[in-house]
Amino acid sequence: MKSRAAQRPGKIIFVTGTDTGVGKTIFTGLFVHHLREQGVHALAVKPFCSGSRADVRLLRAMQGAELNEDEINPFYFPEPVAPLVSARRSKRLISLGEVVQCLRKIARRCECLLVEGAGGLLVPLGEKYFVGDVIKRLKCDVILVSRNQLGTINHTLLTAGALKRFGVKNISVALMGTSKKDASVKKNAELLREFLGEIPVHEINFLGKNPNKIGVLKKSHKKVKKTLAGMYR
C-alpha cells in the first residue's frame, strides 16, 4: 500500500517576494528547518535559478540534503538574468505545465513543500507565463516576503493585491528586518496590518551578519521559532 505522500501531493506553500534580494531564500531555509525540527516532513525547492547556485546549496543543507541540487533546482540558467531571457538565448522551451508537474511530483514525497519563487510575482519564467501563473495553477498558500524599510508599504500592498487577482486566498507576509534601519521601520508592520486587513503580517527581526551561512541560519532559528510556528496553518 502506498503512503499518503505517494498517493497525493502534500501541502504546498509558495514563497514569493516584493522584489529580488528581499530575503526569500533566508526565510525559506529558516522555515523548512523549523518545520522539520517540529516533526513535519518538509522539503524546499527553488525551481528557477539564474547565476550562482549558492541559494540552492543553502536550501539543500537546511533540509538534510534529502534532495539533490537538480531536484531542488530543475530549471537552472548560468546567466544572472530573468529565466525567460536565458531560456530564449539557449532556445530552451519550458512550459507552465512542465513546471507545475515537476513541483507536484516532489510534493508527493513530503507533507509540506516550500517553493521559492524567482524575484517577484511578475517575473517572466517562460513564454506567456509569470511566477504568479505558477502559483495560480498550484492553487497553494503564499507567504509574501518583504523588506522592512522605506518603500515596503507600496511594494507589499501592490504584490498582495496582485496575488488576490491571481486567485490566492491564503496569504501571509514575512517582514524581514535589515541592518539598515530607517525611520519607517517602527511603523511599517503596524501600517501593513491596518491596510492588509485579514492578511497576517509576521516580523522576522534582523538575523545578524552572514545569515546565509548554514550554521548561522540554524542558530538564528531560535530567535524566530515562535514567529515561524504561527505561520504554518
C-alpha positions in Angstrom: 0.0 0.0 0.0 1.3 3.4 -0.9 2.0 6.0 1.7 -0.1 9.2 2.0 2.7 11.2 0.4 2.9 8.8 -2.5 -0.9 9.0 -3.1 -1.4 12.7 -3.3 0.7 15.9 -3.1 1.4 17.3 0.4 0.6 20.9 1.3 2.3 23.4 -1.0 3.4 26.9 0.2 4.8 29.3 -2.3 7.4 31.8 -1.0 7.4 34.9 -3.3 8.7 38.4 -2.7 8.2 42.0 -3.4 11.4 42.0 -5.4 14.7 40.2 -5.7 17.1 40.2 -2.8 14.4 40.7 -0.1 15.3 37.5 1.8 13.3 34.8 0.2 16.0 32.2 0.5 16.9 33.1 4.1 13.2 32.8 5.0 12.6 29.5 3.1 15.7 28.0 4.6 14.6 29.0 8.1 11.1 27.8 7.6 12.0 24.4 6.1 14.4 23.8 9.0 11.8 24.9 11.5 9.1 22.5 10.1 11.5 19.6 10.1 12.5 20.4 13.7 8.8 20.3 14.6 8.4 16.8 13.1 6.8 17.9 9.8 8.3 16.2 6.8 9.0 19.3 4.8 11.1 19.9 1.6 12.1 23.1 -0.1 12.8 23.8 -3.8 13.8 26.7 -5.9 12.7 25.6 -9.4 14.1 28.6 -11.3 17.6 29.9 -10.5 19.9 32.1 -12.6 23.6 32.7 -12.0 25.1 31.4 -8.8 23.6 28.2 -7.2 24.5 29.3 -3.7 20.9 29.6 -2.7 20.2 26.0 -3.9 23.1 24.7 -1.8 21.8 26.5 1.2 18.3 25.1 0.9 19.8 21.6 0.4 21.7 21.8 3.6 18.7 23.1 5.6 16.7 20.0 4.7 19.4 17.5 5.5 20.4 17.0 1.8 17.3 14.9 1.2 17.0 16.4 -2.3 19.9 16.8 -4.7 20.7 20.2 -6.4 18.9 19.3 -9.6 15.8 18.2 -7.7 15.8 21.5 -5.8 16.5 23.5 -8.9 15.4 21.7 -12.1 15.5 24.8 -14.3 18.9 26.4 -14.0 20.4 29.1 -16.1 24.1 30.3 -15.8 23.3 33.9 -16.6 22.0 36.2 -13.8 19.0 37.4 -15.8 15.3 36.7 -15.9 14.7 33.0 -16.7 12.8 33.8 -19.9 15.7 35.8 -21.2 18.1 32.9 -20.6 15.6 30.4 -22.0 15.3 32.3 -25.2 19.1 32.7 -25.6 19.6 28.9 -25.1 16.5 28.1 -27.2 15.1 26.1 -24.3 11.3 25.9 -24.0 9.9 25.3 -20.5 6.1 25.1 -20.4 4.0 26.1 -17.4 2.6 22.6 -17.3 6.1 21.1 -17.1 6.9 23.3 -14.1 3.6 22.5 -12.3 4.0 18.8 -12.9 7.6 18.8 -11.6 6.5 20.6 -8.4 3.6 18.3 -7.7 5.8 15.3 -8.2 8.1 16.5 -5.4 5.1 17.4 -3.3 4.1 13.8 -3.3 7.3 13.0 -1.4 6.5 15.1 1.7 3.9 16.6 4.0 4.8 20.2 3.1 6.6 21.6 0.1 8.0 25.1 0.2 8.5 26.6 -3.3 10.7 29.6 -3.5 10.0 31.8 -6.5 12.4 33.8 -8.6 12.4 37.5 -7.9 8.9 39.0 -7.7 5.4 37.9 -8.7 5.6 39.2 -12.3 9.0 37.8 -13.2 8.6 36.1 -16.6 9.6 32.4 -16.3 8.6 31.2 -19.8 6.6 32.1 -22.8 3.5 33.9 -21.7 3.6 33.0 -18.0 4.9 34.6 -14.9 5.7 33.4 -11.3 2.0 34.3 -10.5 0.8 31.9 -13.1 2.6 29.0 -11.4 1.0 30.0 -8.1 -2.4 30.1 -9.7 -2.0 26.6 -11.2 -0.8 25.1 -7.9 -3.7 26.7 -6.0 -1.4 26.9 -3.0 -0.9 29.2 0.0 1.5 32.0 -0.3 4.0 33.7 2.0 5.0 37.1 0.7 8.5 38.1 1.9 9.1 41.9 2.1 12.0 44.0 3.4 11.3 46.2 6.4 12.5 49.5 5.1 11.2 52.6 3.4 9.1 51.7 0.4 7.8 48.4 1.7 4.3 49.6 2.2 3.8 50.3 -1.5 5.6 47.2 -2.7 3.8 44.9 -0.3 0.4 46.2 -0.9 0.9 46.1 -4.7 2.1 42.4 -4.5 -0.7 41.4 -2.1 -3.3 42.9 -4.5 -1.8 41.1 -7.4 -1.8 37.8 -5.5 -5.6 38.2 -4.9 -6.1 38.8 -8.6 -4.3 35.6 -9.3 -6.9 33.9 -7.1 -4.8 33.3 -4.0 -6.9 33.0 -0.9 -4.4 32.3 1.9 -1.7 34.9 2.0 0.6 35.9 4.9 3.5 38.4 5.0 7.0 37.9 6.4 8.5 41.3 7.0 12.3 40.8 7.1 14.5 43.0 9.2 17.7 44.5 7.8 20.9 46.0 9.1 19.9 49.4 7.6 17.2 50.8 9.8 15.4 53.9 8.6 12.6 56.0 10.1 9.9 53.8 8.6 11.0 50.6 10.4 9.0 51.1 13.6 5.7 51.7 11.8 5.8 49.5 8.7 4.3 46.4 10.3 1.6 48.4 12.0 0.6 50.1 8.8 0.7 46.9 6.8 -1.6 45.2 9.3 -4.0 48.2 9.0 -4.1 48.2 5.2 -4.0 44.4 4.6 -6.8 43.6 7.0 -7.1 39.8 7.4 -3.7 39.1 5.9 -1.4 38.4 8.8 2.0 40.2 9.0 4.8 38.4 10.8 8.0 40.2 11.7 11.4 38.5 11.3 13.9 40.6 13.1 17.4 41.2 11.6 19.3 37.9 11.9 22.8 39.5 12.1 25.8 39.3 9.8 26.1 36.4 7.3 22.6 34.9 7.8 23.1 32.9 4.6 25.7 30.7 6.2 24.3 27.4 7.2 25.5 27.4 10.8 24.4 31.0 11.4 21.0 30.3 9.9 20.3 27.3 12.1 21.3 29.2 15.2 19.0 32.1 14.1 16.1 29.7 14.1 15.9 30.0 17.9 15.3 33.8 17.6 12.3 33.4 15.3 10.9 30.0 16.4 7.7 31.4 17.8 7.1 33.6 14.8 7.6 30.7 12.4 5.3 28.5 14.5 2.4 30.9 13.8 2.9 30.8 10.0 2.2 27.1 9.5 -1.6 26.6 9.2 
